[in-house]
Amino acid sequence: MRLTLVKTAYVAAAALMLSGAAGAAERPIGEVEKGGMKISAVYHQGIVVEPKNELYGPDNADIYLQADVHALKNNPNGFGKGEWLPYVTASYVVTKPGSDFKAAGPLPPMTSVTGPHYGRNINLAGPGTYHVTITLKAPVHNNFYRHTDKETGVSQWWDPITQEWDFKFEGAGK
């Protein structure tokens, strides 16, 4: 009897964990390699974040928009392959073609079990196809500087990068 209760508890805990994982499943938007970086955009259902303020958006948002920015091999700015690029100024604009909908703002730095990224919760205008533009400005815009001498210097920071993708949103909770 006790063994059955323990097994039932394990099964219930696993089901609970899996249901939470399914709700937070990443949905890819797009990916590109530019400026020695791999830039990818994904979204999840809205996610509870800290601190609770306007910058990170509402916990009950339709989606959590996320931009992942990692160095490629031989990154010209001194980052190792796969390393997250800190101090990037990331921003987004999301529109819904055929409507007046527009959401825009910063994608502040954040971390989760998948590692550091840039992201925030946003509300959309219901199911449909959306267009997202993500702009990345180099860390120098956040007072993160570089060596320029012959022995230890790295390449000049990149000009702002703007990347656009379309994605389909089926509705909150789907």
N, C-alpha and C positions, 0 to 999 in steps of 0.2 A: 504493500500500500504506500509506504513512504517513498519507495523508488518511483512509483507511478506519479506521485505528486511532484517529485523533483524533475522527472522527465517533462511533465506538463508545464512546470514553471519555465524550464529551458525553452520549450517550444513556444510558449507565450512570449517570452523575452525576445526570442529570435524574430517572431512575427512582428512584434512592436518595432524592433530595430529596422527590419526590412521595410515596414510601411513608412517609417520616417525617411529612410534612404530613398524610397521611390518618390516621395514628395519633393525631395531636394535634388532629384536627378538632373544632371546637366543636359541641356539641349544645345547642341552646337549651332552657331550662327555662321561663322566663317573663320578662316585662318590665312595668314599671309606671312612671308618673310621679307623684311625690309630693314635696311640700316644695321645689319648684323643682329637682328632680333626676330624672334618668332612671336607674332602678334595674333592672338586668337580671341574671339568673342563667343560667349555662351550666355545662356540664361537659365535660371531656375525659377521655381515658384518663389514668391516673396519670402524673405528670410528674416528671422528675428536677429537684430544686430544691437551692438552697444558702441557708443552711447545712443540714446534715443534722442534724435534731433532732426531738424530739417535736412541737413546735409546727407544723411544716410537714407532718408525716405521712410515711409510708413511700413511697419511690420506687416500690415495687411495688404501690401501692394500686390499687383498682379504678377510682376516678375522682379527678380533680382538680376540686373544686367551686370555682367562681369567681363573685364578685359584682362587677359593674361599676357604679360610682357616678359619674355625670357631671352637670354642671350643665346646666340648660335655659336658654333665653333668658330674660333678666330674673331671674336667680337672686337671691333676696332677701338672700343672704349674701355678695354681692360677687364671685362666681365667674363667669367668662365662659362663654358657651355652649360645651358640649363639654369643658370643663375637668374633669379628675379631681378629686374632693374628697378631700384628704388628711386624715390624723389621725382618720378615722372609726373607731369601735370597731364592728367587724362580727363577728357570730357566727352560728352555724347550729345547727339541730337537724334531723336526717334520721331518719325512721321508715319502717318498711315495714308498711303496714296488714295486719292479720291475723297479725302476728308480734310477738315481743317485741323485735325489733331497734330499737336507737336509737344514733345517733352524734351527738355534740354537741361544740362547742368554738369557739374563736376562728377567724376568717378573717383572718390577718395580712396586712399590705400586702406586695405582691410586684410585680415587673415582668417583662415578657416582650416579644417583638417586637410584640405588640398593644398595649403600653402598661401603665401601672400599674393595679392592681386589688387586690382582696382575695380570698385563696384559700388552699386547702390540699388535700393528698391525703387521701382517706379510703377505708376499706374498707366495702363493702356486704355484704348477706346474699344474694348471688346475683341472678340475673335477676328482674325483676318491676317493679311500680309502687311508687314511693317518694313520700313527702311531705316537702318541705323547708320549713323556716321560717327566714328570714333576718331578723335584727334589726340595725338600724343606729342607733348612738348618735352624737350630734353631736360634732364635733371638740373641743368644750370639755372633754369627758371625758378627752382626751389633752393638756390644757394648751395648746390652740390657741384663743386668745381673739379678740375682735372689738372694733372701735371702736364706741362708742355715742354719740359726740357728734353734734350736729346737722349739722355740715359733712361729716364723713367716715364716720359710723356706718352700720352695716348692720343688718338685722333680727335679732331674737332667734333663737338656734339652735332647731332643731326638737326636738320631743319625740321619744323613741325611736320608730322606724318598724319595724313588724313586717310582713313580707310572706310569704305562703304560696303554694306551688305544688305540683302533682303532676308527676312525670316518670317516664318508662319507661326502665329500664336493661336492656339486652339481654344483658349479660355483658361481662366484660373482653375487650378485643381485638375487639369487634364494633361 
